[in-house]
Amino acid sequence: MQARNTPIWSPSAERLAGCHLTAFARLAETVCGKELPDYHRLWRASVEDPGRFWSLVWDYCGVIGDKGGVALENGDDMLAARFFPEARLNFAENLLRRDDDSLAVVFRGEDKIEQKLSWHELNQLVSRLQQAMRAAGIQPGDRVAGFMPNMPAALAAMLAASSLGAVWTSGSPDFGTDGALDRFGQTEPRILFCPDGYWYNGKAVDIRAKMIHLAEKLPSVERFVVVPYLGDGADFAAAVPRAQTLDAFLAGFDARPVEYLRLPFNHPLYILYSSGTTGKPKCIVHGAGGTLLQHLKEHQLHADVHAGDHLFYFTTCGWMMWNWLVSGLASGAALMLYDGSPFADEGRVLWDYAAEHGFTHFGTSAKYIDSLRKTPIVPARDWQLAKLRSLFSTGSPLVAESYDWVYENIKADLNLASISGGTDIVSCFALGAP
């Protein structure tokens, strides 16, 4: 890559005019009473008066809940500062703001399975899970865990738990037994969702022995709910102590409108875990209000996610990018979920998925892009990607050669952003901007 003074990509005037950031800046000018003609000036306004900025984000993004009369309390003292101390909201209520027949979720497990859910079908599944959890005695503050692939049942279980004020914590079923025990042994979930196995690179992976061991070592788990994936759910549940199939868990509960318990702004929503490089993984608790507002801000002002967009990020339920991805529902986007190897079907699987379902946003890792460069795959040549507007890369910095490769081999008119986030903030330190 040669050093140059010209940008490698610039948005069109039409794109700038239609993006969230432009509309938000005009609204901020009205509220602040001064011109904010560029990104730097808008950023300065956001840090000079953070209470006003986050109150404006709440309003612009249409947060459902009671904001209260105070946006920021003790703003001059970092440790004592509290945002929206009077607010009450429910995270799931903000994600399930639609209940119609348009597309909400698509799931692909490599080339083995595809599922689609409308917003109405997602609401129905969450309703039945909510009722089943309530019947099982789940209360605000209880932990519900997912040892799950990135599939609709994990999403719906998280939404059902958070609708009740329970705390969701998750990992990926490819974790080793010790890794799962180090995490869930600390958080002591009462219910744990797991699959009957999963697919990876075309092969079925059996986790029965792992789950039997976890059942022996996790006495807090009152029931394991087995989600069908490989098609062996009943036999799997019969082999694991205190387990039942998802169908058995939901039996007797018919869908009805989801009920939402509105709780304080900082009520716990998620427990994530540090990497465990210095001893056992450390638990990190994230509140509902901060997670929601931060993700809305990132999705709309930085990623320019609009209602009806198709949002994809290659992630597992053990990475904070899963939590980031699923919040896309709050902006009205349809989630494109995937589980398995990104190089299944000779590396074509993700690009087939992107083309067939019209991804607007494609999220992946720098390592994937670097690996893709070494294959004969040329997405721009072999797939129609007319709707793709943004490509995000994280996990490590994207090297200069990969920028050139993306623009030459994926799409020339693309907002390519090498982003940086963290488990400790369940969001991003740095993103792109349209």
Disulfide bonds with the S-S distance in Angstrom:
none
